[in-house]
Amino acid sequence: MPEQKQAAEAIIEFRRIGNAVKVSAIDTVTQVEVSIVAPARCTEREMTDAVMRKLQYVLARQNAKR
């Protein structure tokens, strides 16, 4: 079974745009960046969890292509 790389450390940025928040995460090792848009009523924890899941998914997809 192939190894799945998880984001060791990520930089997370929150930017409020009206009733939504754009959340970006950048993996510090690979420099891969992903972002999501969430309702402003979501908690910071919910947004962080969602963007980290997406980052892990994208990193896993990149590793599978190699």
Rosetta blueprint (number, residue, H / E / L):
1 M L
2 P L
3 E L
4 Q L
5 K L
6 Q L
7 A L
8 A L
9 E L
10 A E
11 I E
12 I E
13 E E
14 F E
15 R E
16 R E
17 I E
18 G L
19 N L
20 A E
21 V E
22 K E
23 V E
24 S E
25 A E
26 I E
27 D E
28 T L
29 V L
30 T L
31 Q L
32 V L
33 E E
34 V E
35 S E
36 I E
37 V E
38 A E
39 P E
40 A L
41 R L
42 C L
43 T L
44 E H
45 R H
46 E H
47 M H
48 T H
49 D H
50 A H
51 V H
52 M H
53 R H
54 K H
55 L H
56 Q H
57 Y H
58 V H
59 L H
60 A H
61 R H
62 Q H
63 N H
64 A H
65 K H
66 R L
